[in-house]
């Protein structure tokens, strides 16, 4: 398999840390010209300095549709096209439904679900022109819901539903849609949790297993986007070997 992306143009959201950062690095190393979006411009700038190839830094808030449109437009203006979008921006604010701070629900819906939808909406005309690929970073929580993750899982189930509708709409026009569902990955995602009991439970879970590394997920993204044009890897579920559900 040819793992070179041959100067393809990629936009990665949520690229300042974790899976997004690792994916941007991996795709750049494979030859892509990468636009990295996120709210922490200083981290994006340090990523760009480490990059193997040309990298565009975009201060981007996926909860703001205009910010998303501007980021997509800036990517196309700089590189002349858009071939791959990796929708990675997300927050995980675990907690029970009873007594929940519903502003956290709003934040997750706006970031995880609406943010990825806004990005697809803005990027799709360019992806249709290039016969490109949409990569949606979802979660095992987009397949199996569990107590204390109801709202988070709802956003990830939503991503799966939206992605399948998108796939049916665009696959015959040459656009591939990929959903990546990671299990427990060693990132700062759990640090977003505000409930002390949930934070402790997440830390305990992490300590109980050999967690995935962000580079493991980046490798899955690279595999999916470097398949021949007639091959669509629509879904990858990837868990730590030690994770039971």
VENLINDA-V163686 format. One record per residue. RES is the residue in one letter. SS is DSSP state (h for helix, s for strand, l for the rest). Layout:
res:ss
RES:SS
RES:SS
This chain:
res:ss
X:l
X:l
X:l
X:l
X:l
X:l
X:l
X:l
X:s
X:s
X:s
X:s
X:l
X:l
X:l
X:l
X:l
X:h
X:h
X:h
X:h
X:h
X:h
X:h
X:h
X:h
X:h
X:h
X:h
X:l
X:l
X:l
X:s
X:s
X:s
X:s
X:s
X:s
X:l
X:l
X:h
X:h
X:h
X:h
X:h
X:h
X:h
X:h
X:h
X:h
X:l
X:l
X:l
X:l
X:s
X:s
X:s
X:s
X:s
X:l
X:l
X:l
X:l
X:l
X:h
X:h
X:h
X:h
X:h
X:h
X:h
X:h
X:h
X:h
X:h
X:h
X:h
X:h
X:h
X:l
X:l
X:l
X:l
X:s
X:s
X:s
X:s
X:l
X:l
X:l
X:l
X:l
X:l
X:l
X:l
X:l
X:l
X:l
X:l
X:l
X:l
X:h
X:h
X:h
X:h
X:h
X:h
X:h
X:h
X:h
X:h
X:h
X:h
X:h
X:h
X:h
X:h
X:h
X:h
X:h
X:h
X:h
X:h
X:h
X:h
X:h
X:h
X:h
X:h
X:h
X:l
X:l
X:s
X:s
X:s
X:s
X:s
X:l
X:l
X:h
X:h
X:h
X:l
X:l
X:l
X:l
X:l
X:l
X:l
X:h
X:h
X:h
X:h
X:h
X:h
X:h
X:h
X:h
X:h
X:h
X:h
X:h
X:h
X:h
X:h
X:h
X:h
X:h
X:h
X:h
X:h
X:h
X:h
X:l
X:l
X:s
X:s
X:s
X:s
X:s
X:s
X:s
X:l
X:l
X:s
X:l
X:l
X:h
X:h
X:h
X:h
X:h
X:l
X:l
X:l
X:h
X:h
X:h
X:h
X:h
X:h
X:h
X:h
X:h
X:h
X:h
X:h
X:l
X:l
X:l
X:l
X:s
X:l
X:h
X:h
X:h
X:h
X:h
X:h
X:h
X:h
X:h
X:h
X:h
X:h
X:l
X:l
X:l
X:l
X:l
X:l
X:l
X:l
X:l
X:s
X:s
X:s
X:s
X:l
X:l
X:l
X:l
X:l
X:l
X:l
